Amino acid sequence: MLTAGIPVKFVVNTQCAVLRHDKYLTITRGAAERHASGVLAFPGGKVEAEDESESVLESTVRREVFEETGISISAEIEYVRSSVFNLPDGTPVLDVLFLGKYETGEPRIADPGEIEEINWMTADEILAHERTPTWLVEQVDTVTRHQRRRH
């Protein structure tokens, strides 16, 4: 992507719709978060410069889900979609969404500034929640369609 002949560098962010039975692991983003504080989201985080594994996106999302929530996800995760958005300061972000299955762990908040709350919610509960942003509605719809295609 070019802007006036200047290459644009993206922040790369991963998220995971972690599924356990018929519920997804959701977080409410904490007040200390610069972007989208106080709203529901799937757990995840940014690819870091030191992430050099062969499957960097997958290892990043596994690490971030565990660091944020204490939940381990299955070894097999599925790519669902990618999208681009800009942070309020104009920084472009490439956001990659995965679908993973719960493996082990009990939800716990590692950093209360980063995460206010953790819940297991059905797709309908997420869609009906007052703190669900438009982009999460789109992600839930996409994940739901993705699962239907698999079955």
GROMACS elastic network, one bead per residue, 0.5 to 0.9 nm:
[ bonds ]
;  ai    aj funct       b0    kb
    1     6     6  0.85632   500
    1     7     6  0.62499   500
    1     8     6  0.59842   500
    1     9     6  0.85744   500
    2     5     6  0.54716   500
    2     6     6  0.54521   500
    2     8     6  0.59268   500
    3     6     6  0.51990   500
    3     7     6  0.65075   500
    3     8     6  0.67959   500
    4     7     6  0.84873   500
    8    92     6  0.77910   500
    9    91     6  0.84133   500
    9    92     6  0.72871   500
    9    93     6  0.86416   500
   10    84     6  0.88932   500
   10    91     6  0.72834   500
   10    92     6  0.51910   500
   10    93     6  0.51487   500
   10    94     6  0.60432   500
   11    46     6  0.71243   500
   11    47     6  0.76997   500
   11    91     6  0.75115   500
   11    92     6  0.64004   500
   11    94     6  0.61073   500
   11    95     6  0.83316   500
   12    45     6  0.84515   500
   12    46     6  0.56458   500
   12    47     6  0.56305   500
   12    48     6  0.85245   500
   12    57     6  0.87018   500
   12    92     6  0.88690   500
   12    93     6  0.58047   500
   12    95     6  0.60326   500
   12    96     6  0.76503   500
   13    44     6  0.73403   500
   13    45     6  0.53280   500
   13    47     6  0.60356   500
   13    57     6  0.84765   500
   13    60     6  0.87538   500
   13    61     6  0.85769   500
   13    93     6  0.68409   500
   13    94     6  0.60807   500
   13    96     6  0.61829   500
   13    97     6  0.86461   500
   14    43     6  0.84456   500
   14    44     6  0.53371   500
   14    45     6  0.53452   500
   14    46     6  0.61135   500
   14    47     6  0.73166   500
   14    57     6  0.67428   500
   14    58     6  0.82643   500
   14    60     6  0.70416   500
   14    61     6  0.55391   500
   14    64     6  0.83983   500
   14    94     6  0.84178   500
   14    95     6  0.56979   500
   14    97     6  0.59259   500
   14    98     6  0.75730   500
   15    41     6  0.86115   500
   15    42     6  0.59565   500
   15    43     6  0.55840   500
   15    45     6  0.64847   500
   15    46     6  0.88863   500
   15    61     6  0.61395   500
   15    64     6  0.84138   500
   15    65     6  0.81245   500
   15    95     6  0.74263   500
   15    96     6  0.62372   500
   15    98     6  0.61537   500
   15    99     6  0.85550   500
   16    25     6  0.86685   500
   16    42     6  0.58774   500
   16    43     6  0.59298   500
   16    44     6  0.61084   500
   16    61     6  0.65538   500
   16    62     6  0.82611   500
   16    65     6  0.74110   500
   16    77     6  0.86962   500
   16    96     6  0.85254   500
   16    97     6  0.57171   500
   16    99     6  0.54679   500
   16   100     6  0.64197   500
   17    24     6  0.61465   500
   17    25     6  0.67255   500
   17    26     6  0.79940   500
   17    42     6  0.57651   500
   17    43     6  0.75177   500
   17    97     6  0.74054   500
   17    98     6  0.61858   500
   17   100     6  0.61716   500
   17   101     6  0.82538   500
   17   139     6  0.86472   500
   17   140     6  0.82341   500
   17   143     6  0.75806   500
   18    23     6  0.81863   500
   18    24     6  0.53553   500
   18    25     6  0.53609   500
   18    26     6  0.82391   500
   18    42     6  0.77980   500
   18    43     6  0.82883   500
   18    65     6  0.87173   500
   18    73     6  0.71320   500
   18    98     6  0.83578   500
   18    99     6  0.60170   500
   18   101     6  0.53281   500
   18   102     6  0.59356   500
   19    22     6  0.66891   500
   19    23     6  0.56762   500
   19    25     6  0.66282   500
   19    73     6  0.89043   500
   19    99     6  0.74110   500
   19   100     6  0.61792   500
   19   102     6  0.57480   500
   19   120     6  0.86781   500
   20    23     6  0.53870   500
   20    24     6  0.63531   500
   20    25     6  0.77889   500
   20   101     6  0.61604   500
   20   102     6  0.52792   500
   20   103     6  0.83761   500
   20   120     6  0.80560   500
   21    24     6  0.83862   500
   21   101     6  0.87621   500
   21   102     6  0.86556   500
   22   121     6  0.81419   500
   22   122     6  0.60896   500
   22   123     6  0.81629   500
   23   120     6  0.54811   500
   23   123     6  0.70166   500
   24    42     6  0.81660   500
   24   119     6  0.80057   500
   24   120     6  0.52754   500
   24   121     6  0.52175   500
   24   122     6  0.60505   500
   24   123     6  0.72216   500
   24   126     6  0.86971   500
   25    41     6  0.88842   500
   25    42     6  0.66550   500
   25    43     6  0.75277   500
   25   102     6  0.86879   500
   25   107     6  0.88305   500
   25   118     6  0.71392   500
   25   119     6  0.58256   500
   25   121     6  0.65374   500
   25   122     6  0.89594   500
   26    40     6  0.64773   500
   26    41     6  0.56798   500
   26    43     6  0.65495   500
   26   117     6  0.82503   500
   26   118     6  0.57350   500
   26   119     6  0.52873   500
   26   120     6  0.61337   500
   26   121     6  0.68889   500
   26   126     6  0.83473   500
   27    30     6  0.88181   500
   27    39     6  0.81380   500
   27    40     6  0.55971   500
   27    41     6  0.54038   500
   27    42     6  0.60339   500
   27    43     6  0.62010   500
   27    68     6  0.89653   500
   27    69     6  0.84261   500
   27   115     6  0.64510   500
   27   116     6  0.72825   500
   27   117     6  0.55548   500
   27   119     6  0.63845   500
   27   120     6  0.88490   500
   28    37     6  0.78088   500
   28    38     6  0.58403   500
   28    39     6  0.52967   500
   28    41     6  0.62443   500
   28    42     6  0.86177   500
   28   114     6  0.87247   500
   28   115     6  0.58212   500
   28   116     6  0.53167   500
   28   117     6  0.50028   500
   28   118     6  0.64646   500
   28   119     6  0.84442   500
   28   131     6  0.82412   500
   29    32     6  0.83589   500
   29    33     6  0.67465   500
   29    35     6  0.87968   500
   29    36     6  0.69521   500
   29    39     6  0.55760   500
   29    40     6  0.63592   500
   29    41     6  0.69639   500
   29   113     6  0.81920   500
   29   114     6  0.59639   500
   29   116     6  0.57639   500
   29   117     6  0.74492   500
   30    33     6  0.57051   500
   30    36     6  0.87358   500
   30    37     6  0.54452   500
   30    38     6  0.57300   500
   30    39     6  0.82434   500
   30   111     6  0.85649   500
   30   112     6  0.64148   500
   30   117     6  0.78977   500
   31    34     6  0.80052   500
   31    36     6  0.88985   500
   31    37     6  0.52416   500
   31    38     6  0.61719   500
   31   112     6  0.84402   500
   31   113     6  0.57941   500
   31   114     6  0.69463   500
   31   115     6  0.79007   500
   31   116     6  0.74661   500
   32    35     6  0.89726   500
   32    37     6  0.70496   500
   32   112     6  0.84717   500
   32   114     6  0.58867   500
   32   115     6  0.85700   500
   33    36     6  0.68761   500
   33    37     6  0.51911   500
   33    38     6  0.84361   500
   33   113     6  0.70067   500
   33   114     6  0.57819   500
   33   115     6  0.83993   500
   34    37     6  0.65562   500
   34    88     6  0.88297   500
   35    87     6  0.69226   500
   35    88     6  0.75366   500
   36    39     6  0.60882   500
   36    40     6  0.87347   500
   36   133     6  0.86907   500
   37    40     6  0.87411   500
   37   114     6  0.84342   500
   37   115     6  0.88673   500
   38   115     6  0.86993   500
   38   116     6  0.75726   500
   38   131     6  0.72990   500
   39   130     6  0.87589   500
   39   132     6  0.60318   500
   39   133     6  0.65869   500
   40   117     6  0.89318   500
   40   126     6  0.79989   500
   40   129     6  0.84156   500
   40   131     6  0.57283   500
   40   132     6  0.52404   500
   40   133     6  0.70188   500
   40   136     6  0.75188   500
   41    44     6  0.88261   500
   41   132     6  0.75840   500
   41   133     6  0.81821   500
   41   135     6  0.89596   500
   41   136     6  0.63505   500
   42    65     6  0.89131   500
   42    97     6  0.89655   500
   42   136     6  0.79417   500
   43    61     6  0.82654   500
   43    64     6  0.71773   500
   43    65     6  0.55332   500
   43    68     6  0.70437   500
   43    69     6  0.77531   500
   44    60     6  0.79964   500
   44    61     6  0.55561   500
   44    62     6  0.80643   500
   44    63     6  0.83046   500
   44    64     6  0.50183   500
   44    65     6  0.54535   500
   44    66     6  0.89574   500
   44    68     6  0.76735   500
   44    97     6  0.89258   500
   45    60     6  0.73508   500
   45    61     6  0.67543   500
   45    63     6  0.87481   500
   45    64     6  0.56104   500
   45    65     6  0.80245   500
   45    68     6  0.89398   500
   46    60     6  0.73405   500
   46    61     6  0.83495   500
   46    64     6  0.81414   500
   46    95     6  0.88579   500
   47    50     6  0.84600   500
   47    51     6  0.66443   500
   47    56     6  0.75102   500
   47    57     6  0.70115   500
   47    60     6  0.59285   500
   47    61     6  0.84001   500
   48    51     6  0.53831   500
   48    52     6  0.87693   500
   48    60     6  0.80668   500
   49    52     6  0.76571   500
   51    56     6  0.61881   500
   51    57     6  0.88602   500
   51    59     6  0.82180   500
   51    60     6  0.74148   500
   52    55     6  0.81945   500
   52    56     6  0.62528   500
   53    56     6  0.50704   500
   53    57     6  0.87929   500
   53    59     6  0.73210   500
   54    57     6  0.88676   500
   54    59     6  0.87109   500
   55    58     6  0.54752   500
   55    59     6  0.60473   500
   55    60     6  0.84473   500
   56    59     6  0.51837   500
   56    60     6  0.58864   500
   56    61     6  0.85798   500
   57    60     6  0.50958   500
   57    61     6  0.62400   500
   57    62     6  0.86533   500
   57    96     6  0.80171   500
   58    61     6  0.53045   500
   58    62     6  0.62303   500
   58    63     6  0.86004   500
   58    77     6  0.74592   500
   58    78     6  0.89771   500
   58    79     6  0.88981   500
   58    98     6  0.82680   500
   59    62     6  0.51421   500
   59    63     6  0.60386   500
   59    64     6  0.85065   500
   60    63     6  0.51474   500
   60    64     6  0.60137   500
   60    65     6  0.85295   500
   61    64     6  0.51085   500
   61    65     6  0.60179   500
   61    66     6  0.84927   500
   61    97     6  0.89860   500
   61    98     6  0.80485   500
   62    65     6  0.53687   500
   62    66     6  0.62732   500
   62    67     6  0.86215   500
   62    71     6  0.89991   500
   62    72     6  0.71102   500
   62    73     6  0.66154   500
   62    74     6  0.87793   500
   62    75     6  0.87761   500
   63    66     6  0.52606   500
   63    67     6  0.60098   500
   63    68     6  0.85080   500
   63    72     6  0.85376   500
   64    67     6  0.50306   500
   64    68     6  0.58878   500
   64    69     6  0.82434   500
   65    68     6  0.53619   500
   65    69     6  0.58423   500
   65    70     6  0.71322   500
   65    71     6  0.63717   500
   65    72     6  0.71344   500
   65    73     6  0.78842   500
   66    69     6  0.53773   500
   66    72     6  0.55795   500
   66    73     6  0.80280   500
   66   105     6  0.87533   500
   67    70     6  0.59643   500
   67    71     6  0.81000   500
   67   109     6  0.88376   500
   67   110     6  0.68241   500
   68    71     6  0.81995   500
   68   107     6  0.89079   500
   68   108     6  0.77924   500
   68   109     6  0.63789   500
   68   110     6  0.56514   500
   68   111     6  0.72200   500
   68   114     6  0.81533   500
   68   115     6  0.74925   500
   69    72     6  0.86578   500
   69   105     6  0.86477   500
   69   106     6  0.79356   500
   69   107     6  0.52017   500
   69   108     6  0.51237   500
   69   109     6  0.55956   500
   69   110     6  0.65797   500
   69   115     6  0.87289   500
   69   118     6  0.73952   500
   70   104     6  0.85822   500
   70   105     6  0.58550   500
   70   106     6  0.62455   500
   70   107     6  0.55091   500
   70   108     6  0.57101   500
   70   109     6  0.76463   500
   70   110     6  0.77186   500
   71   102     6  0.71589   500
   71   103     6  0.74165   500
   71   104     6  0.59511   500
   71   106     6  0.61847   500
   71   107     6  0.60709   500
   71   108     6  0.82123   500
   72   101     6  0.87319   500
   72   102     6  0.64304   500
   72   103     6  0.54331   500
   72   104     6  0.52097   500
   72   105     6  0.61610   500
   73    76     6  0.82600   500
   73    77     6  0.80357   500
   73   100     6  0.60054   500
   73   101     6  0.54859   500
   73   104     6  0.70230   500
   74    77     6  0.67034   500
   74   100     6  0.62515   500
   74   101     6  0.53501   500
   74   102     6  0.61740   500
   74   103     6  0.52910   500
   74   104     6  0.85969   500
   75   100     6  0.82947   500
   75   101     6  0.86336   500
   75   103     6  0.87074   500
   76   100     6  0.69814   500
   76   101     6  0.80736   500
   77    98     6  0.64842   500
   77    99     6  0.56888   500
   77   101     6  0.73699   500
   78    97     6  0.86829   500
   78    98     6  0.53641   500
   78    99     6  0.50940   500
   78   100     6  0.65103   500
   79    82     6  0.84666   500
   79    96     6  0.77275   500
   79    97     6  0.63864   500
   79    99     6  0.65207   500
   80    96     6  0.77639   500
   80    97     6  0.55016   500
   80    98     6  0.51256   500
   80    99     6  0.64766   500
   80   139     6  0.89405   500
   80   142     6  0.74304   500
   80   143     6  0.66141   500
   80   146     6  0.68335   500
   81    95     6  0.83996   500
   81    96     6  0.60161   500
   81    97     6  0.53535   500
   81    98     6  0.72110   500
   81   139     6  0.85404   500
   81   142     6  0.78786   500
   81   143     6  0.86724   500
   82    94     6  0.69355   500
   82    95     6  0.54766   500
   82    97     6  0.60506   500
   83    93     6  0.82464   500
   83    94     6  0.59024   500
   83    95     6  0.52850   500
   83    96     6  0.66654   500
   83    97     6  0.84766   500
   84    92     6  0.69361   500
   84    93     6  0.55432   500
   84    95     6  0.59940   500
   84    96     6  0.88609   500
   85    90     6  0.89763   500
   85    91     6  0.84081   500
   85    92     6  0.58414   500
   85    93     6  0.53750   500
   85    94     6  0.68595   500
   85    95     6  0.77264   500
   86    89     6  0.76070   500
   86    90     6  0.52522   500
   86    91     6  0.53289   500
   86    93     6  0.58084   500
   86    94     6  0.88529   500
   87    90     6  0.52044   500
   87    91     6  0.51804   500
   87    92     6  0.63955   500
   87    93     6  0.71253   500
   88    91     6  0.73770   500
   89    92     6  0.89980   500
   97   139     6  0.78955   500
   97   143     6  0.88000   500
   98   143     6  0.85262   500
   99   143     6  0.72393   500
   99   147     6  0.89860   500
  102   105     6  0.83963   500
  105   108     6  0.88387   500
  107   118     6  0.67234   500
  107   119     6  0.79827   500
  108   117     6  0.87867   500
  108   118     6  0.73488   500
  109   112     6  0.62153   500
  109   114     6  0.86049   500
  109   115     6  0.64017   500
  109   116     6  0.75831   500
  109   117     6  0.71856   500
  109   118     6  0.72033   500
  110   114     6  0.82701   500
  110   115     6  0.77733   500
  111   114     6  0.53500   500
  111   115     6  0.61124   500
  111   116     6  0.83598   500
  112   115     6  0.50188   500
  112   116     6  0.55095   500
  112   117     6  0.81833   500
  113   116     6  0.68752   500
  115   118     6  0.75241   500
  121   124     6  0.79482   500
  121   125     6  0.57623   500
  121   126     6  0.62063   500
  122   125     6  0.51060   500
  122   126     6  0.63267   500
  122   127     6  0.86704   500
  123   126     6  0.51588   500
  123   127     6  0.61829   500
  123   128     6  0.86506   500
  123   140     6  0.65162   500
  123   141     6  0.83807   500
  123   144     6  0.79910   500
  124   127     6  0.50845   500
  124   128     6  0.61093   500
  124   129     6  0.85627   500
  125   128     6  0.51873   500
  125   129     6  0.60638   500
  126   129     6  0.52730   500
  126   130     6  0.87123   500
  126   131     6  0.86584   500
  126   132     6  0.65616   500
  126   136     6  0.83548   500
  126   137     6  0.77959   500
  126   140     6  0.80215   500
  127   130     6  0.84360   500
  127   132     6  0.65918   500
  127   136     6  0.82010   500
  127   137     6  0.60148   500
  127   140     6  0.78006   500
  128   131     6  0.87756   500
  128   132     6  0.75979   500
  129   132     6  0.55399   500
  130   133     6  0.84191   500
  132   135     6  0.82443   500
  132   136     6  0.62827   500
  132   137     6  0.69206   500
  133   136     6  0.54581   500
  133   137     6  0.66148   500
  134   137     6  0.51066   500
  134   138     6  0.64367   500
  134   139     6  0.87736   500
  135   138     6  0.50861   500
  135   139     6  0.62573   500
  135   140     6  0.87356   500
  136   140     6  0.60500   500
  136   141     6  0.84521   500
  137   140     6  0.52350   500
  137   141     6  0.62010   500
  137   142     6  0.85981   500
  138   141     6  0.51446   500
  138   142     6  0.61026   500
  138   143     6  0.86135   500
  139   142     6  0.50167   500
  139   143     6  0.60463   500
  139   144     6  0.84626   500
  140   143     6  0.51237   500
  140   144     6  0.60241   500
  140   145     6  0.85814   500
  141   144     6  0.51389   500
  141   145     6  0.62247   500
  141   146     6  0.85554   500
  142   145     6  0.51880   500
  142   146     6  0.60615   500
  142   147     6  0.86785   500
  143   147     6  0.61977   500
  143   148     6  0.86784   500
  144   147     6  0.52203   500
  144   148     6  0.63369   500
  144   149     6  0.88057   500
  145   148     6  0.50857   500
  145   149     6  0.62913   500
  145   150     6  0.87898   500
  146   149     6  0.52737   500
  146   150     6  0.65098   500
  147   150     6  0.51225   500
  147   151     6  0.64988   500
  148   151     6  0.53076   500
